[in-house]
Amino acid sequence: MSTSATKAPVVIIVGPPLPRTGAGRVMQNQVEFYRSRGYAVVFICVPIHCSFVETHPDWQNIRQGIQELGADEAFFAPVDDRRFRIGKYVTWLEHAFRATALDWIVFTGKSGRMPEDAIRSIRQLPIALIHVNHVYTLGFADRLLRRVVRPDHPVPMILETHDVLANSLQERGEINPWTHRCDTLDGLLRSELSYLSKSEVLVHCSVDDFNFFRLRLPDKRHVLVMPTIDEAFISEADAGHQSSRDSVDLLFVGYSTDPNRAAMKWFFEEVWPLISDRGYSIKIVGQIDLFVREFLPQIYQAYRPYFVGPVAELASTYRAARCVLAPMVSGTGISIKTVEALALGKPFVGTAKAYRGMPMDLILQAGLQAYDSPQDFASAIVRTLSQEQLAAAASRRAYIKIFSKEAAFASRDQALRLATES
């Protein structure tokens, strides 16, 4: 996009450097939506950790990932060290010495600085909307708006929450850099709600988040947008040929996260012993192998051949699987691995946590259900592998009804209308 010459209205999407996670896929969906509605899209990557200064060694990988989101133009705002050092004292004073770890991350994002030529380019654009991902990047978005938008031409804002971040910070034991202690949940939530109240339209990616924030911010406009899967990925998985020799009975896909580690522990300690004599083949894909190797060494050594690590062709890996597993016992937000399996029409066995944040009434109507005891989960695996076609049809019904691009875009249309009409 020639930023100085574009005639299309422009949406600026502000997001953290998370292009290869579930949140990154949601941001990719945002880009696709706005472009399908005739907008040009500018994506601005805002670091949320003070290490992401201009010389950070991972910027090249981040840039590559951001480019894959498909925006017309992308800019990056590395942390300005001088602004950061001053900001941490100013923020502490502004919050009357009660600032939380969440406030720290917001001010860190606000410390990002774009090149002046990028600011000049953005000033020339017909900006129609700014879409903010996570509370963490709101401070930067506010400062950007003050710099590039005329006072007599206000620009509406949509803020997408992705999760209840106060819960996430407390669960991982985030230390408040000002106090060197963990914050209370009430303190973190107070900070989060204060930031969210600055946006008239709030988009949530799970039923749980939607209900949680609607109850606490009843005067705001709330929209539920369930995540969807890139159609190119679905087509790639559907189009390929799969030989019987590549087939695997059970597949688990996961990043290096605590919930995935807990899932592997529960599965191999509680479920697998119930069906280990059936001769099923298993493949554990993704960087979860690093976490299991470090934190569950006995499980890793016992089942090492099952852990294959990241794969270059995830679509073909899914295509080869007879059944996808999600033995989740913890986690927040939406499980993208669940949505992915349903999108590809794979027979699926999951716990209640695998369906977290989803409309369970519609999940049940599609013919799926949760299995939370080891015996129920093991029995469901056996049953699903004996009824693959029925199980696959249930997965596709659930995806089309709840997570398809058409369903997601219809919800995003509602959020866009609310923001631009207000």
N, C-alpha and C positions, 0 to 999 in steps of 0.2 A: 504494500500500500504506500502510495506517496502521501505522507501525512499532510503535506501542505496543499495538496490538490484535490483530496477526496471530497466528493459532494454528498456521499451517503452519511446519514447521521452515525455518530460514533458511540459505542459503548466501551467504557474503560473497565476492565476486570482487574481487580487487585487481589493477589493471592500469594501465599507463602511458597517456598521452593519445595513442593511436595508432588512433583509431576508423576511419580511412578507408584503412588499409593491410591487407595480408594478415593481419597479427596481429590487427587489429581484427575481421576477419571470423571468425577463430578464436574470439575472445572472444564474439562474437555467437552463435556455435554453442554455446559453454558455457552462456550464458544460456538459450537455447532448450532445451538438454538438461535442465538442472536444473529448469526450470519444468515440463517434460513429465513429470518424475519426482515432482512434487508439492511441490517446494520453492518458497518465495518467495526472490527473488534481490535482494541489495543489491550494487550496484557502487560501488566507491570508486576514483576516479581519482587516481593518485599521480604527480606530475611527477617527471621524472628529469633535469631540468636546472635549475640554480639561478636561471635567469631567470623561471621560472614562479611568481613571487610573486603575491599577490592582485591587483595592478594590471597584470598582463601583458595586453597588448591582445588576445591571441588566445583568451582564456578563453571568450568567447561562442561562437566556432566549435567549441571543444572540447566545451563543454556540449551543443551541438546534436548533435554526433557521438556523444557518450556516450548521449544519450537514444535515439538510433537503435538502440542495442544491445538494447533491449527489457527491461531490468531493471525490477523492481517499484519500486525506489527507487535513486537515484544521489546520491552525495556526492562532494565535491571537497576535496582537501587541498593547498592552495597552500603553497609553500615558506615557512616561517617564517624570516625573515632572521636574527633573533637566534639561533635554534636552529642555523641553517646555519653562521653564523660561529663559534659555539662548537664545533659538531660537527666541523668540518674539522681542528681541532687535537686534539680528543679522539680522533678516529679515527686520526690519524697516530700518536699515542702508543700507542693500543690495538694497533696492528699493528706495533709496535716499529720504526717508521720504514721499514717495508717495504710500506706500503699501495700498491695499484695504482690505475690509472684506473677499473677495475671497482669497487673499494672506494669510490672517490669517488662514483660514480653511486648505489651502494647507500645511502651515508650521505645523499646529496642527497634521495633518496626518503624516507628516514627523517626528514628535516627537515620533511616536509609536516605541516601541522596542520589538523585538522578543527575546525569550530566546536564549542563545548562542548555546545550543544543537540543536535547530531548525535551526539556521543558518548553523551549521556544516552539518546537514542532507541535507539541500537544496544545499549546495556546491557540494555534491556528485551526484546530479541528472543531467541527460542529458537534460538541459533546452533548449527547442526549440523556445519558444515564451513567452512573458509576455503580458497579456491582462489586461488593466487598465480600471476600471469602474469609471467614473466621473473624472473631472479635480482634484477634491479634494484629490484623492489618488495618484496623479502623483508624488508628492514630495517623498513620501515613496517608490514608485516603482523605481524611479531614484536611490535613496540611496541603495536600495536592490540590484539593478543590479551592482552597483559599488563594492558591498561587495562579491557577489557570482559568478560573471561572469569573466572569464579571459579576459584581454584586447585583446588578439589575437583571441577571439571567440565571437564576438558581437552577441547579441540576439535581434531579431526584436521585435517591440512593436506595438500593436493595442490599440488605445484609444477609448473607447465608451462614447459618450457624455451624452446620456439620456435626455438632456434638454439644453436650453440656460440658464446657471446658473446665468449669470449676470442679466437677466430679473427676475429670481426667487428671487434673493437676494434683488433686488430693490422693487419688488412687496410686499414682506413681511416686508419691512422696516428694513433690517438688519443693525445694528449699527457697524461701524468700531471700533474695540476695541482700536486701536491706537489713532484715532482722536476723538472718542466718538460722531461722526456724521455719517449720511448716506452718502455713496459714490454716485457720479454721475453715471449714466448708462454708459457714455463713459469711465469713469475710470474703472468700473467693467469689461466692455467688453474688454478693452485694456489688462487687466490682464488675462482674460480668453483666448483670442486669442494668447497671448504670450505663455501660457502653451500648448495650442493645437498645436502650431507650432513645438513642440518638437517631435511629432509623425508623421511619414510619412503616416500612414493609420488611418483614422478616420471613425468610425462606428456611424451612427445616427439612432435613433429609431422612427423618424417621418419625414414625408415629409417636414414639416416646418423647422425642424432643418437641414436637409440635404441641402435644398436650402439656408438657412441662412449662414451656415458655408462654403459651396462651393463658395459662392459669395465673402466671406471675406478672405478665404484661398485657392485661386485657384491653388496654386502649390502643394497642398496636394492631396492624393488619398482618395476619399469619397465613402462610401458604405452605402446604405440604407438597414437596416434590421428591418423589421416590427416585433413586438412582437408576440409570439405565446403562446398557452395555453398548460399546461402539459396534455399529452394524457391520463394519468391515471385518471386525474380529469374528463376529458370528458367521458371516459368509465364508471366511477363511476356514473356520472349523467345519462348516457344513459341506464345503466343496471338495475337500481332499478325500483321497482314497485311503482306507485303512485296511491293512492286511491282518489276518488273524494272528500272525506271529507277533505283532506289535501290541496286541490287546493286553490290558491290565484290568484285573477285577475291581480293585479299589484304589481311588485316587484322593489324595489330600494336597491342597495347594495353600501355601502360607508364607508370609514374611516373618522376619525375626521379631516377634512381639510376644509379650507375656501371655496374652490370651491363647495364642497358638501353641506356646510351650505347654500351658496348662492342658490344652486339648490333647496334645500328644501324650502327656502323662496319664490322663484319665483313660484314653483309648487303649494304650498298651498295657496299663496295669489292670484295668477293670473289664474292658470289652474284649480285647483280642484273645485272652485265654479261653473265652467261651466259644470261639469259632476257629481257633488256630489249627485244629485238626482237619479242617475242610479243604486245605490246600489252596486257599485264595492267594492270588498275587497282589502285592501292594506297592504303590509308588508314592513317596512323599516328596513333593516338588517345592522348590523355593528356598529362600535363605533361612527358613526355620531350622534347617539342619545345623546351622551355626549355634543357635540358641540351645538346641537339644544336646549338641556335643559338649557345650560349656556347662550347662546347668543340670542336665540329666544324663550324665556320662554312662550310667549303667544301662539305661534304655537305649542310648545311642549304640553302645557296643553290642547289645543283644540283637538289635534290629538294624544294624548299619547298612546292609544291602538295600534296604527300603528307601533310604535317604539319598536322593540323587542330586539335591541342590537345585540352583536355578537352571532353567532350560531355555534354549534359544527359540524354540517353537512351542509356545504354550498352547496354541490352537490345536496342533496335532496331538499334544499330550492329552488334552481334554477329549479329543476325538477317539483316542485309543481306550478310554476308560469305560468300563461297563457300569460303574457306579461311583459317584462323587460323595465323599464323606465330609461332614462338618461336625465333629464331636466337641463342640464348644461348651465350655463350662463357665466362661466369663467373657467380658468384652462390652463395649459401648458402641453407640452408633449403629449403622447398618453393616452387616457382613457382606462385603462385596463378593467374596468367594461363593456365597449362597446365590446371589443374583446372577453371577457368571454361570454357575451350573444350570440354573433354571433357564437362562437365555439360550444355552446350547442344547436344551432339551435332554439333559443327562438325568438318568435315574439318580435320585438324591436321598440321602439319609442324614438328618440333622437333629440336634437337640433344640430345646426352646431357645437357647442363646444363639443358635445359628439363624433363627428367625427374628432375632431381637429388632425392635423398631419397625416391624412389618405389620400390616393389618391382618391379624391371625384369622379373622372371619373369612377373608378372601382366600387366604392360604388353605384353610380347611375346605372351603367350597371347591377349590381346584383339585382336591384329592390328596393333599399332603398333610402331614402331621409331625409333631415333635416327639422324640423318644429320649427320655431323660434318665432312665435307669440303665445300667449296663446290660441287663438281660433283654430289655425292650429294644435297645439299640442294636444288639447283636442279632436278635430275631428279625428286626427290620432289614438288616443287611442281607440275611439269607432269603427273606421273602422278596426283596427288591431284585436280587440277582435271578430269581426264578420267574419274575414277571417284568422283565425289562421294558417291554413295549408299553404296558400300562403305566409304569412308573415314569417313563419318558414323556408320555402324553400329559400326565399330571404336572410335570415341571413346565412344559410349554404353556399349558393353560394359565398357570400362575404368572408366568412372565408376561404374557400378552395382556392379561387383565391389570397387572399391578405395575410392571417395570418397563414396559415397551417404550420406545421413543415417542410414540403418539401420546401415551399417557403422561409421560414426563413433560413433553412440550405443551400439552394442554394446561398443565399446572403452571408452567413458566409463563404462559400467556396471561394467566390470571394475575400472577405477581407483577408482570410488566404493566398490565392495565391499571392495577392499583397504584403503582408507583408513578406512572405518567399522568394519571388523572387527578392525583392528590395535589 
